[in-house]
Amino acid sequence: MSRGLIIGIVIALVFVVFGCSSYNGLVDKDVRVDQAWANVQTQYQRRADLIPNLVNTVKGAANFEKSTLESVVKARASATGINLNADQLTPENIQRFQQAQDQLSGALSRLLVTVEKYPDLKATQNFQELQSQLEGTENRITVARNDFNGAATEYNRSVRSFPNNIFAGVFGFQRRGLFEASQAAQSAPSVQF
């Protein structure tokens, strides 16, 4: 064998080993993003499951604005109507998903503010428990979204850095979108009684 052939084989072998390592690393990070997205969806589903109980408790204990309850029910239907697979995590799709979730958050906030007018309702153990569950769920959603953003950022960094970007392009790994603050989050909400 000639010396040039041996050097060529060694270079090709190093390239194959490095390519396999890069591919496996990208797959690992891609799977972590998928898992983090599933955790986000689980927390949003938990919130959607709690809302009918909250609405029914409020309905049964107070007679107040029908439009407030209707907006919560409508926003919940809208938020649960948008389902994204991990393959569809483009910035545009995540923004559309987040807008529906923001509408639901706003409707829930209006419901909880309206409930402040009804001291008997606030005092019931069922309502206090549901309100506590919703607050806990909102915290879990925040943690899940932060975890997703962390996993997606690490993945995106790998997809864009050299020489992984070469293998990412060859094997079809695309950047993933991130959760961002909504425009409504830029100004503090006003609470009025």
N, C-alpha and C positions, 0 to 999 in steps of 0.2 A: 504494500500500500504506500502511496505517496504521502509525503508530509502535508501537502495541501488538502488532500482528501480527508486525512485525520482531523485537521483543524476545522474543516467544513462540517464534519460529522459532530465534533465537539460543540461547535457554535450552534448547530441545529438542535442538538440535544439540550443545551442550556436554554435555548429559545422555547422549546417544547415544555421543559420543566417549569420555566418561569411563566409561560402561558397557562399551564394547568393550575399553578398556584394562584395566579391573578384571577382566573375564571372561578376557582373555588372560593376565593375571598369575596368576589362580587356576588356569587350565589348566596353565601352566608349572610352578607349584609342585606341582600334583597329579601331573604326570608325573614330577617329581623324587622324590616319595614312592614312586610305583610302581617307579621304578628302584632306589631304596634298598632297597625290600622285596625285589626280585628279587636284589639282592646279598646280603641276609641269607639268603635261601633257598639261594643258591649255596653259601655257606659251610657251612650246615647239611648240605647234600647232600654236600659234600666230606667232612665228618666221617663221615656215614653210610656213605660208600663206603670209608673207611679202616678202619672198625671190623671188618669181616669179616677183613681181612688181619691186624689185630692179634690178634684172637681165634684165628685159625688158627696164627699164629706162637707164641702162648702155649701153645695146645693141643699143638702139636708139640714144644715144648721143655720143658714141665713137666707134671707130673701133680698137680694140686691141686684145690681145691674146684670141683666141677661146678656148684654153685649160682651161683657168681660169674660164670662164663661164661654160664650160662642167663639170669641177670638182665641182662647186657649185651645179649644177643641179643633178649630180650623188650623191653627199653627201646628198643633201636634200632627194632624193629618198630612200637612205639607212637609213637615220635617221627616216623618217616617216614610213618605213617598219617594224620597231620594235615597237610592241605594247605590253605593259605589263599590266595585270590586277593587282589590289591590292593584289590578292592571290598569285601572282608570284614574289613578291618582295624579292627574295633571293639575297645574295651578288653577286652571279655569274650573274644573270639576270640584276641586276642594273649596273654591270660593263659592260656587253655587250651593254646595252642601252646607257650608258655614252660614250663608245667608238664610237658609231655611231654619237652621238651628238658632240663629240670632233672633228670628221672628218669634220662635217658641220661647226663648229666654225672655224677650220683651213682654210677651203675653203673660208669662208666669209672674214676672215682676209686677205687672199691673194687677194681677189677681191677688198677690200677697199684699200689695199696698191697699187695695180695696178692702181686704179682710181686716186690716187694722181698724176699720170703722166699726167692727163688730166684736166687742170685748167678750161676749159669750162664746163666740166661735174660737177666738184665740185661746180661751181657757180650756177648751175640750182636749182631752188627752189624745184622741184620735188625730185631731188637726195638728197638735204639737208634734206628734210622732211623724206624721206625713211631712210636715215642714222640715223637721230635722233630717228625714230621709232625703228630701229634695236638696237641702243644703249639702249633705254629704255626697250626693250624686254629682252636684255641680263641682265640688272639689275633686271628685274622682275623674270627672271629664277633663278638668284642667290638667291633672297629673297625666292622664292618658294622652292628651294632646301634646304635652311637653315631651313625653317619652317618644311619641311618634315623630315629632320634629327632630329630636335628637338622633333617632335611628335613620330618618330620611336624610338628615344633614351629613351624617357619617357616610351613608351610601352615596349621596351625591358627590361628596368630596372624593371618594374612591373612583367613581365613574369619570370624573373630570380630571384627575391627576395623571400625570405621565408616569409610566407607560401604560397604566391600567386603561386610560381612555382609548388606546388602540384596541385592546381586547374587548372593552365594553362596546365599541362600535362594531367590531366583527361579530360579537355574539348577541347584539341587540339590546344591551342594557341601556335604559333611558333614565334621565333624571326624574325624580319624584317631586311632586308639589309639597308645599308646607302649609300649615295653618298660620294665618296672619290675623292680626286684630282687625275687626270690622271698622268701618268708618264711624259707626255709632259709638264705638268704644273710645273715640277721641275726645268726647265731651262727657262730663259727669251727668248721670241721670238726675232728674229733678223729682223729688218726692213731695207730693202735696196732699194734705188732708182736708 
